[in-house]
Amino acid sequence: MLTFLLTLVLTYLVIIQAEAQQTTVQVIPVSCTVENVGLTFNVNVTIQNVNDLFGYEYKLYYPNSILNGTSVTQGPFLKTGGIQTFFVIPNFIDHFNTTHGVLNVLCSRLGNLSGVSGSGTLTTVTFKSTSTNGPKILHLADVKLSDSNLSAISFATFDSEVTVVPEFPVIWILPAFAILTLIAVTLGKKNLETIE
C-alpha cells in the first residue's frame, strides 16, 4: 500500500513539473484597459519555456471595431547572441474581414546554428484605440514553432483581451464633486442630530 501511494505521489509530481515546463506562446498583458479613444498602446507576443527555438510564425486577429494596427517590431528573443534573423510581415491589415484585422509574422534565425532556449519576447505590436467597447479578444492563430532541425515544437497558446473605456469628461468633475460634498454635509448633519 505504501509503495502504491508513493508511486501515485511521484507520478503526480512528474505531471505537475511537465505542465510547468510546457512551452507557451501568449499575448501580454493578459488583459489591457485603454483609458480613451485615440491612444496608442503595446502588447507583446511572448514565448515561455521553449527549447531550441529556431523560427516561428503566427497570426494575431484583433477587433477592428475598436483598434487599428500601427506597427510591429521584432523582439530580442531570436536575436540572442547577436545572431541575424529573417523577419517579415506578410500581412498587417485592419480590415481583414468585417470584424477583424490581422497581423501575420514570420521570423527565423539565419545560419547553421542552434536555436534559443528559455523565455522572452517575440514581437511588440502597437495598436491605436478608435472606439470604446470591450472586452474584445486578441486571438493568436496558426502558430508554428520549429527547432534548429526544422522539427515542430509542441506548445499551447493563450489569448489576451482589450477594453477601451471612455475618458471621464472634465466638465463632469466639478458637478460630481459638488454632489459628493452635498451628500457628505447632509450625512454629517444627520450624524450631529443623532448625537444631540
Secondary structure by P-SEA (a helix, b strand, c coil): caaaaaaaaaaaaaaaaaaaacbbbbccccbbbbcccccccccccccccccccccccbbbbbcccccccccccccccccccccccccccccccccccccbbbbbbbbbbcccbbbbccccccbbbbbbbccccccccccccbbbbbccccbbbbbbbbbbbbbbbccccccaaaaaaaaaaaaaaaaaaaaaaaac
